[in-house]
């Protein structure tokens, strides 16, 4: 089998309700990841693009989070309604969905405007 052209990692981290950092998959049902797989298959991309459930991507304040490699494009606040647009625009068309991008200044930064101050 040839290498995947792209990998989509969908955060499936769970935290207790009310946790200050939030939670990407509170119900633990991997619904976003499953929908990515469906949309990829509908477009004939099974075996070319892989959608994986991941553990915590450590961008909790922006969740639910998705990162696409090899480009290392990070998306935040991804909803079920956004999946088709990400697949069509980014995966098929090569154009990231600007409105969902997590700013580079927030990635792995000790603070950003979305992160609550530590108590």
Phi and psi in radians as a Rosetta constraint file:
Dihedral C 1 N 2 CA 2 C 2 CIRCULARHARMONIC -1.212 0.35
Dihedral N 2 CA 2 C 2 N 3 CIRCULARHARMONIC 2.841 0.35
Dihedral C 2 N 3 CA 3 C 3 CIRCULARHARMONIC -1.110 0.35
Dihedral N 3 CA 3 C 3 N 4 CIRCULARHARMONIC 2.658 0.35
Dihedral C 3 N 4 CA 4 C 4 CIRCULARHARMONIC -1.225 0.35
Dihedral N 4 CA 4 C 4 N 5 CIRCULARHARMONIC 2.488 0.35
Dihedral C 4 N 5 CA 5 C 5 CIRCULARHARMONIC -1.313 0.35
Dihedral N 5 CA 5 C 5 N 6 CIRCULARHARMONIC -0.588 0.35
Dihedral C 5 N 6 CA 6 C 6 CIRCULARHARMONIC -2.540 0.35
Dihedral N 6 CA 6 C 6 N 7 CIRCULARHARMONIC 2.666 0.35
Dihedral C 6 N 7 CA 7 C 7 CIRCULARHARMONIC -2.144 0.35
Dihedral N 7 CA 7 C 7 N 8 CIRCULARHARMONIC 2.309 0.35
Dihedral C 7 N 8 CA 8 C 8 CIRCULARHARMONIC -1.920 0.35
Dihedral N 8 CA 8 C 8 N 9 CIRCULARHARMONIC 2.086 0.35
Dihedral C 8 N 9 CA 9 C 9 CIRCULARHARMONIC -1.863 0.35
Dihedral N 9 CA 9 C 9 N 10 CIRCULARHARMONIC 2.158 0.35
Dihedral C 9 N 10 CA 10 C 10 CIRCULARHARMONIC -1.954 0.35
Dihedral N 10 CA 10 C 10 N 11 CIRCULARHARMONIC 2.087 0.35
Dihedral C 10 N 11 CA 11 C 11 CIRCULARHARMONIC -1.115 0.35
Dihedral N 11 CA 11 C 11 N 12 CIRCULARHARMONIC 2.277 0.35
Dihedral C 11 N 12 CA 12 C 12 CIRCULARHARMONIC -2.074 0.35
Dihedral N 12 CA 12 C 12 N 13 CIRCULARHARMONIC 0.363 0.35
Dihedral C 12 N 13 CA 13 C 13 CIRCULARHARMONIC -1.153 0.35
Dihedral N 13 CA 13 C 13 N 14 CIRCULARHARMONIC 2.495 0.35
Dihedral C 13 N 14 CA 14 C 14 CIRCULARHARMONIC -2.145 0.35
Dihedral N 14 CA 14 C 14 N 15 CIRCULARHARMONIC 2.436 0.35
Dihedral C 14 N 15 CA 15 C 15 CIRCULARHARMONIC -2.360 0.35
Dihedral N 15 CA 15 C 15 N 16 CIRCULARHARMONIC 2.822 0.35
Dihedral C 15 N 16 CA 16 C 16 CIRCULARHARMONIC -1.068 0.35
Dihedral N 16 CA 16 C 16 N 17 CIRCULARHARMONIC 2.600 0.35
Dihedral C 16 N 17 CA 17 C 17 CIRCULARHARMONIC -0.963 0.35
Dihedral N 17 CA 17 C 17 N 18 CIRCULARHARMONIC 2.384 0.35
Dihedral C 17 N 18 CA 18 C 18 CIRCULARHARMONIC 1.482 0.35
Dihedral N 18 CA 18 C 18 N 19 CIRCULARHARMONIC 0.048 0.35
Dihedral C 18 N 19 CA 19 C 19 CIRCULARHARMONIC -1.042 0.35
Dihedral N 19 CA 19 C 19 N 20 CIRCULARHARMONIC 2.388 0.35
Dihedral C 19 N 20 CA 20 C 20 CIRCULARHARMONIC -1.112 0.35
Dihedral N 20 CA 20 C 20 N 21 CIRCULARHARMONIC -0.393 0.35
Dihedral C 20 N 21 CA 21 C 21 CIRCULARHARMONIC -1.585 0.35
Dihedral N 21 CA 21 C 21 N 22 CIRCULARHARMONIC -0.152 0.35
Dihedral C 21 N 22 CA 22 C 22 CIRCULARHARMONIC 1.492 0.35
Dihedral N 22 CA 22 C 22 N 23 CIRCULARHARMONIC -3.025 0.35
Dihedral C 22 N 23 CA 23 C 23 CIRCULARHARMONIC -2.707 0.35
Dihedral N 23 CA 23 C 23 N 24 CIRCULARHARMONIC 2.313 0.35
Dihedral C 23 N 24 CA 24 C 24 CIRCULARHARMONIC -1.394 0.35
Dihedral N 24 CA 24 C 24 N 25 CIRCULARHARMONIC -0.494 0.35
Dihedral C 24 N 25 CA 25 C 25 CIRCULARHARMONIC -2.451 0.35
Dihedral N 25 CA 25 C 25 N 26 CIRCULARHARMONIC 1.201 0.35
Dihedral C 25 N 26 CA 26 C 26 CIRCULARHARMONIC -0.993 0.35
Dihedral N 26 CA 26 C 26 N 27 CIRCULARHARMONIC -0.577 0.35
Dihedral C 26 N 27 CA 27 C 27 CIRCULARHARMONIC -1.490 0.35
Dihedral N 27 CA 27 C 27 N 28 CIRCULARHARMONIC -0.243 0.35
Dihedral C 27 N 28 CA 28 C 28 CIRCULARHARMONIC 1.162 0.35
Dihedral N 28 CA 28 C 28 N 29 CIRCULARHARMONIC 0.523 0.35
Dihedral C 28 N 29 CA 29 C 29 CIRCULARHARMONIC -1.784 0.35
Dihedral N 29 CA 29 C 29 N 30 CIRCULARHARMONIC -0.053 0.35
Dihedral C 29 N 30 CA 30 C 30 CIRCULARHARMONIC 0.941 0.35
Dihedral N 30 CA 30 C 30 N 31 CIRCULARHARMONIC 0.635 0.35
Dihedral C 30 N 31 CA 31 C 31 CIRCULARHARMONIC -1.114 0.35
Dihedral N 31 CA 31 C 31 N 32 CIRCULARHARMONIC -0.707 0.35
Dihedral C 31 N 32 CA 32 C 32 CIRCULARHARMONIC -1.086 0.35
Dihedral N 32 CA 32 C 32 N 33 CIRCULARHARMONIC -0.828 0.35
Dihedral C 32 N 33 CA 33 C 33 CIRCULARHARMONIC -1.059 0.35
Dihedral N 33 CA 33 C 33 N 34 CIRCULARHARMONIC -0.767 0.35
Dihedral C 33 N 34 CA 34 C 34 CIRCULARHARMONIC -1.098 0.35
Dihedral N 34 CA 34 C 34 N 35 CIRCULARHARMONIC -0.687 0.35
Dihedral C 34 N 35 CA 35 C 35 CIRCULARHARMONIC -1.195 0.35
Dihedral N 35 CA 35 C 35 N 36 CIRCULARHARMONIC -0.683 0.35
Dihedral C 35 N 36 CA 36 C 36 CIRCULARHARMONIC -0.992 0.35
Dihedral N 36 CA 36 C 36 N 37 CIRCULARHARMONIC -0.788 0.35
Dihedral C 36 N 37 CA 37 C 37 CIRCULARHARMONIC -1.057 0.35
Dihedral N 37 CA 37 C 37 N 38 CIRCULARHARMONIC -0.739 0.35
Dihedral C 37 N 38 CA 38 C 38 CIRCULARHARMONIC -1.087 0.35
Dihedral N 38 CA 38 C 38 N 39 CIRCULARHARMONIC -0.850 0.35
Dihedral C 38 N 39 CA 39 C 39 CIRCULARHARMONIC -1.159 0.35
Dihedral N 39 CA 39 C 39 N 40 CIRCULARHARMONIC -0.640 0.35
Dihedral C 39 N 40 CA 40 C 40 CIRCULARHARMONIC -1.126 0.35
Dihedral N 40 CA 40 C 40 N 41 CIRCULARHARMONIC -0.772 0.35
Dihedral C 40 N 41 CA 41 C 41 CIRCULARHARMONIC -1.103 0.35
Dihedral N 41 CA 41 C 41 N 42 CIRCULARHARMONIC -0.707 0.35
Dihedral C 41 N 42 CA 42 C 42 CIRCULARHARMONIC -1.052 0.35
Dihedral N 42 CA 42 C 42 N 43 CIRCULARHARMONIC -0.488 0.35
Dihedral C 42 N 43 CA 43 C 43 CIRCULARHARMONIC -1.718 0.35
Dihedral N 43 CA 43 C 43 N 44 CIRCULARHARMONIC 0.187 0.35
Dihedral C 43 N 44 CA 44 C 44 CIRCULARHARMONIC 1.258 0.35
Dihedral N 44 CA 44 C 44 N 45 CIRCULARHARMONIC 0.439 0.35
Dihedral C 44 N 45 CA 45 C 45 CIRCULARHARMONIC -1.769 0.35
Dihedral N 45 CA 45 C 45 N 46 CIRCULARHARMONIC 0.052 0.35
Dihedral C 45 N 46 CA 46 C 46 CIRCULARHARMONIC -1.058 0.35
Dihedral N 46 CA 46 C 46 N 47 CIRCULARHARMONIC 2.291 0.35
Dihedral C 46 N 47 CA 47 C 47 CIRCULARHARMONIC 1.574 0.35
Dihedral N 47 CA 47 C 47 N 48 CIRCULARHARMONIC -0.269 0.35
Dihedral C 47 N 48 CA 48 C 48 CIRCULARHARMONIC -1.831 0.35
Dihedral N 48 CA 48 C 48 N 49 CIRCULARHARMONIC -0.646 0.35
Dihedral C 48 N 49 CA 49 C 49 CIRCULARHARMONIC -2.234 0.35
Dihedral N 49 CA 49 C 49 N 50 CIRCULARHARMONIC 2.323 0.35
Dihedral C 49 N 50 CA 50 C 50 CIRCULARHARMONIC -1.982 0.35
Dihedral N 50 CA 50 C 50 N 51 CIRCULARHARMONIC 2.298 0.35
Dihedral C 50 N 51 CA 51 C 51 CIRCULARHARMONIC -1.881 0.35
Dihedral N 51 CA 51 C 51 N 52 CIRCULARHARMONIC 1.961 0.35
Dihedral C 51 N 52 CA 52 C 52 CIRCULARHARMONIC -1.932 0.35
Dihedral N 52 CA 52 C 52 N 53 CIRCULARHARMONIC 2.508 0.35
Dihedral C 52 N 53 CA 53 C 53 CIRCULARHARMONIC -1.372 0.35
Dihedral N 53 CA 53 C 53 N 54 CIRCULARHARMONIC 2.355 0.35
Dihedral C 53 N 54 CA 54 C 54 CIRCULARHARMONIC -2.087 0.35
Dihedral N 54 CA 54 C 54 N 55 CIRCULARHARMONIC 2.939 0.35
Dihedral C 54 N 55 CA 55 C 55 CIRCULARHARMONIC -1.380 0.35
Dihedral N 55 CA 55 C 55 N 56 CIRCULARHARMONIC -2.863 0.35
Dihedral C 55 N 56 CA 56 C 56 CIRCULARHARMONIC -1.035 0.35
Dihedral N 56 CA 56 C 56 N 57 CIRCULARHARMONIC 2.298 0.35
Dihedral C 56 N 57 CA 57 C 57 CIRCULARHARMONIC -1.693 0.35
Dihedral N 57 CA 57 C 57 N 58 CIRCULARHARMONIC 0.038 0.35
Dihedral C 57 N 58 CA 58 C 58 CIRCULARHARMONIC 1.069 0.35
Dihedral N 58 CA 58 C 58 N 59 CIRCULARHARMONIC 0.562 0.35
Dihedral C 58 N 59 CA 59 C 59 CIRCULARHARMONIC -2.209 0.35
Dihedral N 59 CA 59 C 59 N 60 CIRCULARHARMONIC 0.724 0.35
Dihedral C 59 N 60 CA 60 C 60 CIRCULARHARMONIC -0.946 0.35
Dihedral N 60 CA 60 C 60 N 61 CIRCULARHARMONIC -0.652 0.35
Dihedral C 60 N 61 CA 61 C 61 CIRCULARHARMONIC -1.138 0.35
Dihedral N 61 CA 61 C 61 N 62 CIRCULARHARMONIC -0.268 0.35
Dihedral C 61 N 62 CA 62 C 62 CIRCULARHARMONIC -1.827 0.35
Dihedral N 62 CA 62 C 62 N 63 CIRCULARHARMONIC 0.084 0.35
Dihedral C 62 N 63 CA 63 C 63 CIRCULARHARMONIC -1.256 0.35
Dihedral N 63 CA 63 C 63 N 64 CIRCULARHARMONIC 2.843 0.35
Dihedral C 63 N 64 CA 64 C 64 CIRCULARHARMONIC -1.143 0.35
Dihedral N 64 CA 64 C 64 N 65 CIRCULARHARMONIC 2.435 0.35
Dihedral C 64 N 65 CA 65 C 65 CIRCULARHARMONIC -1.904 0.35
Dihedral N 65 CA 65 C 65 N 66 CIRCULARHARMONIC 2.587 0.35
Dihedral C 65 N 66 CA 66 C 66 CIRCULARHARMONIC -2.439 0.35
Dihedral N 66 CA 66 C 66 N 67 CIRCULARHARMONIC 2.392 0.35
Dihedral C 66 N 67 CA 67 C 67 CIRCULARHARMONIC -2.236 0.35
Dihedral N 67 CA 67 C 67 N 68 CIRCULARHARMONIC 2.408 0.35
Dihedral C 67 N 68 CA 68 C 68 CIRCULARHARMONIC -2.052 0.35
Dihedral N 68 CA 68 C 68 N 69 CIRCULARHARMONIC 2.195 0.35
Dihedral C 68 N 69 CA 69 C 69 CIRCULARHARMONIC -2.002 0.35
Dihedral N 69 CA 69 C 69 N 70 CIRCULARHARMONIC 2.599 0.35
Dihedral C 69 N 70 CA 70 C 70 CIRCULARHARMONIC -1.560 0.35
Dihedral N 70 CA 70 C 70 N 71 CIRCULARHARMONIC -0.034 0.35
Dihedral C 70 N 71 CA 71 C 71 CIRCULARHARMONIC -1.290 0.35
Dihedral N 71 CA 71 C 71 N 72 CIRCULARHARMONIC -0.319 0.35
Dihedral C 71 N 72 CA 72 C 72 CIRCULARHARMONIC 1.013 0.35
Dihedral N 72 CA 72 C 72 N 73 CIRCULARHARMONIC 0.859 0.35
Dihedral C 72 N 73 CA 73 C 73 CIRCULARHARMONIC -1.655 0.35
Dihedral N 73 CA 73 C 73 N 74 CIRCULARHARMONIC 2.154 0.35
Dihedral C 73 N 74 CA 74 C 74 CIRCULARHARMONIC -1.836 0.35
Dihedral N 74 CA 74 C 74 N 75 CIRCULARHARMONIC 2.259 0.35
Dihedral C 74 N 75 CA 75 C 75 CIRCULARHARMONIC -2.014 0.35
Dihedral N 75 CA 75 C 75 N 76 CIRCULARHARMONIC 2.505 0.35
Dihedral C 75 N 76 CA 76 C 76 CIRCULARHARMONIC -2.211 0.35
Dihedral N 76 CA 76 C 76 N 77 CIRCULARHARMONIC 2.769 0.35
Dihedral C 76 N 77 CA 77 C 77 CIRCULARHARMONIC 0.945 0.35
Dihedral N 77 CA 77 C 77 N 78 CIRCULARHARMONIC 0.737 0.35
Dihedral C 77 N 78 CA 78 C 78 CIRCULARHARMONIC -1.362 0.35
Dihedral N 78 CA 78 C 78 N 79 CIRCULARHARMONIC 2.270 0.35
Dihedral C 78 N 79 CA 79 C 79 CIRCULARHARMONIC -1.967 0.35
Dihedral N 79 CA 79 C 79 N 80 CIRCULARHARMONIC 2.979 0.35
Dihedral C 79 N 80 CA 80 C 80 CIRCULARHARMONIC -1.009 0.35
Dihedral N 80 CA 80 C 80 N 81 CIRCULARHARMONIC -0.607 0.35
Dihedral C 80 N 81 CA 81 C 81 CIRCULARHARMONIC -1.228 0.35
Dihedral N 81 CA 81 C 81 N 82 CIRCULARHARMONIC -0.312 0.35
Dihedral C 81 N 82 CA 82 C 82 CIRCULARHARMONIC -1.528 0.35
Dihedral N 82 CA 82 C 82 N 83 CIRCULARHARMONIC -0.317 0.35
Dihedral C 82 N 83 CA 83 C 83 CIRCULARHARMONIC -1.043 0.35
Dihedral N 83 CA 83 C 83 N 84 CIRCULARHARMONIC -0.850 0.35
Dihedral C 83 N 84 CA 84 C 84 CIRCULARHARMONIC -1.071 0.35
Dihedral N 84 CA 84 C 84 N 85 CIRCULARHARMONIC -0.702 0.35
Dihedral C 84 N 85 CA 85 C 85 CIRCULARHARMONIC -1.128 0.35
Dihedral N 85 CA 85 C 85 N 86 CIRCULARHARMONIC -0.711 0.35
Dihedral C 85 N 86 CA 86 C 86 CIRCULARHARMONIC -1.112 0.35
Dihedral N 86 CA 86 C 86 N 87 CIRCULARHARMONIC -0.779 0.35
Dihedral C 86 N 87 CA 87 C 87 CIRCULARHARMONIC -1.101 0.35
Dihedral N 87 CA 87 C 87 N 88 CIRCULARHARMONIC -0.866 0.35
Dihedral C 87 N 88 CA 88 C 88 CIRCULARHARMONIC -1.201 0.35
Dihedral N 88 CA 88 C 88 N 89 CIRCULARHARMONIC -0.825 0.35
Dihedral C 88 N 89 CA 89 C 89 CIRCULARHARMONIC -1.322 0.35
Dihedral N 89 CA 89 C 89 N 90 CIRCULARHARMONIC -0.884 0.35
Dihedral C 89 N 90 CA 90 C 90 CIRCULARHARMONIC -1.512 0.35
Dihedral N 90 CA 90 C 90 N 91 CIRCULARHARMONIC -0.969 0.35
Dihedral C 90 N 91 CA 91 C 91 CIRCULARHARMONIC -1.210 0.35
Dihedral N 91 CA 91 C 91 N 92 CIRCULARHARMONIC -0.838 0.35
Dihedral C 91 N 92 CA 92 C 92 CIRCULARHARMONIC -1.445 0.35
Dihedral N 92 CA 92 C 92 N 93 CIRCULARHARMONIC -0.816 0.35
Dihedral C 92 N 93 CA 93 C 93 CIRCULARHARMONIC -1.587 0.35
Dihedral N 93 CA 93 C 93 N 94 CIRCULARHARMONIC -0.214 0.35
Dihedral C 93 N 94 CA 94 C 94 CIRCULARHARMONIC 1.340 0.35
Dihedral N 94 CA 94 C 94 N 95 CIRCULARHARMONIC 0.190 0.35
Dihedral C 94 N 95 CA 95 C 95 CIRCULARHARMONIC -2.038 0.35
Dihedral N 95 CA 95 C 95 N 96 CIRCULARHARMONIC 1.933 0.35
Dihedral C 95 N 96 CA 96 C 96 CIRCULARHARMONIC -1.001 0.35
Dihedral N 96 CA 96 C 96 N 97 CIRCULARHARMONIC 2.670 0.35
Dihedral C 96 N 97 CA 97 C 97 CIRCULARHARMONIC -1.492 0.35
Dihedral N 97 CA 97 C 97 N 98 CIRCULARHARMONIC 1.727 0.35
Dihedral C 97 N 98 CA 98 C 98 CIRCULARHARMONIC -0.951 0.35
Dihedral N 98 CA 98 C 98 N 99 CIRCULARHARMONIC -0.738 0.35
Dihedral C 98 N 99 CA 99 C 99 CIRCULARHARMONIC -1.148 0.35
Dihedral N 99 CA 99 C 99 N 100 CIRCULARHARMONIC -0.289 0.35
Dihedral C 99 N 100 CA 100 C 100 CIRCULARHARMONIC -1.833 0.35
Dihedral N 100 CA 100 C 100 N 101 CIRCULARHARMONIC -0.057 0.35
Dihedral C 100 N 101 CA 101 C 101 CIRCULARHARMONIC -1.169 0.35
Dihedral N 101 CA 101 C 101 N 102 CIRCULARHARMONIC 2.408 0.35
Dihedral C 101 N 102 CA 102 C 102 CIRCULARHARMONIC -1.458 0.35
Dihedral N 102 CA 102 C 102 N 103 CIRCULARHARMONIC 2.204 0.35
Dihedral C 102 N 103 CA 103 C 103 CIRCULARHARMONIC -1.031 0.35
Dihedral N 103 CA 103 C 103 N 104 CIRCULARHARMONIC 2.455 0.35
Dihedral C 103 N 104 CA 104 C 104 CIRCULARHARMONIC -0.954 0.35
Dihedral N 104 CA 104 C 104 N 105 CIRCULARHARMONIC -0.569 0.35
Dihedral C 104 N 105 CA 105 C 105 CIRCULARHARMONIC -1.154 0.35
Dihedral N 105 CA 105 C 105 N 106 CIRCULARHARMONIC -0.273 0.35
Dihedral C 105 N 106 CA 106 C 106 CIRCULARHARMONIC -1.690 0.35
Dihedral N 106 CA 106 C 106 N 107 CIRCULARHARMONIC -0.379 0.35
Dihedral C 106 N 107 CA 107 C 107 CIRCULARHARMONIC -1.241 0.35
Dihedral N 107 CA 107 C 107 N 108 CIRCULARHARMONIC 2.149 0.35
Dihedral C 107 N 108 CA 108 C 108 CIRCULARHARMONIC 0.927 0.35
Dihedral N 108 CA 108 C 108 N 109 CIRCULARHARMONIC 0.497 0.35
Dihedral C 108 N 109 CA 109 C 109 CIRCULARHARMONIC -1.634 0.35
Dihedral N 109 CA 109 C 109 N 110 CIRCULARHARMONIC 2.567 0.35
Dihedral C 109 N 110 CA 110 C 110 CIRCULARHARMONIC -1.103 0.35
Dihedral N 110 CA 110 C 110 N 111 CIRCULARHARMONIC -0.412 0.35
Dihedral C 110 N 111 CA 111 C 111 CIRCULARHARMONIC -2.722 0.35
Dihedral N 111 CA 111 C 111 N 112 CIRCULARHARMONIC 2.693 0.35
Dihedral C 111 N 112 CA 112 C 112 CIRCULARHARMONIC -2.683 0.35
Dihedral N 112 CA 112 C 112 N 113 CIRCULARHARMONIC 2.983 0.35
Dihedral C 112 N 113 CA 113 C 113 CIRCULARHARMONIC -1.142 0.35
Dihedral N 113 CA 113 C 113 N 114 CIRCULARHARMONIC -0.220 0.35
Dihedral C 113 N 114 CA 114 C 114 CIRCULARHARMONIC -1.658 0.35
Dihedral N 114 CA 114 C 114 N 115 CIRCULARHARMONIC -0.286 0.35
Dihedral C 114 N 115 CA 115 C 115 CIRCULARHARMONIC -1.547 0.35
Dihedral N 115 CA 115 C 115 N 116 CIRCULARHARMONIC 2.274 0.35
Dihedral C 115 N 116 CA 116 C 116 CIRCULARHARMONIC -1.266 0.35
Dihedral N 116 CA 116 C 116 N 117 CIRCULARHARMONIC 2.504 0.35
Dihedral C 116 N 117 CA 117 C 117 CIRCULARHARMONIC -1.116 0.35
Dihedral N 117 CA 117 C 117 N 118 CIRCULARHARMONIC 2.541 0.35
Dihedral C 117 N 118 CA 118 C 118 CIRCULARHARMONIC -1.233 0.35
Dihedral N 118 CA 118 C 118 N 119 CIRCULARHARMONIC 2.465 0.35
